[in-house]
Amino acid sequence: MAVRHVAFSLFLICLVVFSQIAYSTIGQTTITSSGTIQYSELFDSCEKISTSNGDWSYVSSYENITIDTQNMVEGSGCFKISISGSTWSSYFWKRPNAAVGWKWDLSAKAMMRFHIFPVDKLPSGGIQFQLVSTESGAWNTHVYPVSNLTINQWNLVTIDLRQDQAGSDMSTALKYCGQVAIIAGVNQVSFTYYLDWFESLSPPTLRLQAKIVPDTANAFAGDSVTLAAIPAYGAGEPFVYLWSTGQTTKQIVVNYSIVGTYPLSCKVYSSNKPSEVVTANATINVVSALPVPTQLHTSGSEILDANNNTVFLRGVNYGGFGDTSSGGFDNASGNDGYKVFRPDVVYATFNAMAKNRLNCIRIMLVMDWWMRNFQGCITFPSSGGIGEYADTSYSPYRDSVTQTVSIANQTGLYVVVSVWTSDYTTYGRRLELPFPSNAFPTAASVTDFWLNISSALSAYPNVIFEFYNEPNGADPTLTTTFDQYYTMVNSTVSAMRQNGFSYPVLCQWGYCGGFNWNPSGGLGQDTDSWLYRASQILQGQTNIIYSNHLYRYHGTFGTPAPLWSDLVSVRNWLWNNTGYKLPVSLNVPTLIGEIGAVYGDATELETFKNALQCLNEWNMSYLAFTWRPGFWKLVDYPMSNPVLSETGGVLVQKIAEGS
C-alpha cells in the first residue's frame, strides 16, 4: 500500500462509569434525578413503547419487549427485553420527533445515565450504547461499550457522551442527535435484560487533556503517514498546534525512508487560554516488509522454512468464510465486502497485519461451499438454526478463497486453511465432526475434499491445511469416534502426499474447556492423551503440526474461570493442568490455533497477556482470535486501516517481544 493514513485523535480517555446497585429486595425503588432532565421524551422512566418517533422502538421479529411492574428501580415499571436465539444482535432505539425539530441538542446535558439488569448471563457479543448524529445530513454512529456489568442485579451506567470509543470530536455531533440505541450482541443465543430510568445530566467541567489514538503506528519504509490532531475539550477554538516536526497545522504528513523508531509530539492549546497547554505523543515504527513465504516443513518440535530457518507462526484468526462466499472483508459492518470480494480491502488488511509483524492468518471454510463453489451467504430461518441464501451476485467461493491465499502470499503472510463445518444442510448448524453428514457421508468423501482443495492451492507456498476446527465427540447425532476420525486423517495425509502435496497439515481434538493436551484437566497418564493417541495413529507421517485452543472464558483454566490472572499461576496451570509439558516432552511441533480474551474484561486481558508470555517462553506459535470487532475483538473498523483494541495492542507487543 503506497499511502498509510492513520487518524490520530487528541481526546479525553473514554469514560464509561459503572456502579452496581444492590437492593435488599427487587421491587419498586424511587431514584431521584440528580440533575435537570433536558428532553422528557428521551430521558424517561422506561414505561412506554411504540413505533412513533419520541418513543422506544424495537425489531419485533426477534425481540419481545414488555413493561415489567415488578423489577423496576423507579416509577411504575421498566422495560423487559427478551431476545430469541435466531439473531446475531438486538437493536432497541429511540428517535426525536417534530416537537424538538427531529433532533436533540445534548451539548449541555452530555452525561447519560441509565440502569440495566442482565438476567443470568451477559451476551457473548457484548452490550453497547449508540448515539447517531445527523450533522451535514449524514448519519454518523458513535459507540460507547458497556462492560463490567454484574448479572442478576441492577447496574447504574454513566456515559460521558463527549468521549466515544473512537475518540471523535463530538462538539458538533452532540447538537444533532438523531437516535440513541442499546445494542446487545447475542450471537444466536437467547438473552433477557431489564432497562430503567434514562436521564441526561450536566457533565463535569473538563480540562483540556489529550491522547493520540493510536499511540503507535507502523508503516513500511517510504509510506506516507497522515497525523491529525483533534482536541477534545478545553477553552474552545481556535486551537494552536505545535508539532515536534515544526509544523503548525492541524494535520501533517510524515514520511520516513529508513527502518527505525520515530517519536513525535504535538502541543495543543486554545488561543483563548494559552496557559493551558497539553502535549500528546506518538511513535511511528518504520518496519521492513515480511520475508516472502517459502514452503514450510517440520523437524522435531520446530517449524522451518525452505532455508531451514525456524519460523514462529504468530498472527490472527479471521472467520468471514463461514458466513459469506466473498469472505466478508468489510471496511464497516454491512459494507459491500460482505457480498463481493474486495481485493483492495484484503491487500490493505493484510498489509496492516504485516506492519504489526503478524505473519499468519487462519481462515475457516465450509467444505460443501468449496465443493459447490457456492455463491451466497448464511441465513437464520424463523424456525431456528442456520440456512443458506444462494445468490449469483455474490462472489464465487473458490475464487474468494484462492485470491485471499494469493494476496496473503504477496504480503508475506502464511495462511492456515481450516474448516468451520462440513455443511449447514445436515442439521442447520455447525457440525462437530466432518462426517457422516449430508455432503460428506463417508471418510473417503472427506479425503476427496482435501485432495481437491490441496490441488487447487498447491501453487501457493504459504498454505497450511487444518483438517477441522475443534473436532470432538460431544455431538450425539454423529457416531464418528476419535479413532475413526484420526484414521481418516491418516489416510487423507497419505493420499495428499501421494498426490504431491508435502506441505504441513494441522491436527487437533476437543472443544474449549475440554481442549487440554492431557485428559481430564491433566489428571490422566500421558498415554491417555489425545495428542499421544493421535501421534501413534499418525506415526510415520511427516510435516504434522498439533494444535490446541486457549480461552479463559471457555474453561481452559477451569470452570468457573478463576479470579487469578498472574503470570506464575497462569504458567503453572497451563504447564501442569492443561498439559503443555506434554507436546514439549513428545518433541512435536505445535501451533495454538486460537487464543482470545473477552473485550473489556481486565482479568481476561491480564490472563491473555500472561498466556502469550508463556507461549513465547515455550517457543510456540499462536494465532489470536479475532481480527474483527465484537466480543473477542483485536481491532475496530475499518479493516483496511484498523485501530488496535487493547487486546490487539497486547498481542502485537507480545509478538514483538517473542521475535
C-alpha angles and dihedrals in degrees: 000000000000099000127038115201116194120177109218111193124194103212145139115271107268109263120208111158122197125197123183116220114204116197125194087223131015107239143090112340123170116230115191116213115247093210146022116291110233102197116018090196091060105034107048149133093276096244103125133066127180141132093253122109108259093040131083114265136184145182102271096195093077106009130072113196122182138165109257116203098189109054102041124127095206139020124358100314150351138219118273111198118193117183124196122225093248098088139057097226143002125229121203113178149167131203132193121255135219093274090073096036095263091289140073120225102215097166093108096039102040098146110096122197130182140151125241131185115192112201117226097324147017121249113260091229093054132233126271139177115225132199118193116202124198104201114148089014093286127117110236120185121215118192129209113182117221110210142150092052122160117226124235096022139074116271121197109219120198118189128186101216091198090074116053125181094264094050093243124175098255099179093103098028093060090059091058106045108164100170144005123200146176113222124195117190099212098165094210095312122117116248137178130197141158128231127196144167114010116194139164121220137184106270122229119268110268127209118220107275127166143202131174113231113235098019090202129043127186123209139168118247109279096022118134112232119201117210121193121190110209115180117211114201136344138098092338138241145004095061127194121219124202113181123194086237089064095252120132104194127106091244128038137177123219129187127191123189099187125071110249147092119290120190118206134183138185127202114210131188139154117251085223090062110021093169092069103075124167128190126210123194133207137177126214113203111199108202136182122248117269116263116267106264117251127191111285129222135174135240119181106315094338132099109213136189126226090278092051093251114148112252124199109199104215122163144089148297125246120188107186096114091070090060109039140010091239093060091241099252096172134172088211137007109286094014118149089261086084089067106027127040108249110205090180092058092043092051091049092045094051091045088054089053092048092050088055088052095249108148103181140048127191119212125186122215140196105237095210092051090056093049092048094037085231123208114202141043144262122283134194111228119211087243089064136250128067127306137175131253112200117205125160091209087073118089114265112260099233092049092051094048094045093048090049092054091045094051090046089054091051092050095047100258129135115218127217104205103203134170123245095185140339092236144328095228100076100066103348093255143069112297120227091219131028097236150085094027138129093267097036111030096166141033088248091060090054089051089052090056092053093047088052098049095038090054091048093051100034092108091068115081092196095070126115118175124215115197098216141344112250099337110194143157096240095103108094091197092063120068099192113125129211092257093048091049094050092043085058090048091050095049091044092053089050091050092048091049091049087050090057099259106131098161121124120276127204126225133188143157134203142034128267109286091027091045096106125138086227122046124253094017093309097308095119130078118273090248089060093059122108089233093057093044093048093047089052092052090046094044110141095026118117134218096025118156121192122218140202136178125229124201128151088197093055098047110271088135095038136278121306094032112251123248093230120092105163121133097248093052093044092049094048094048095047094045098045110019100033089036104232087154088070100069087044092053092045090050094226127147114254138193121188096221095195134020121162147165128210106251115248096018112117095200091050091050094049091048090048091051094049094044089055088050089055093048089052090051091050092047093239129153119235142181120206124220120263143006094195138074116269142074094335097028123166094175143020126226140309094068092196091059103019127189110221116236118223087265091051090050091054090050093051091047093051093046089053091049092049097048 
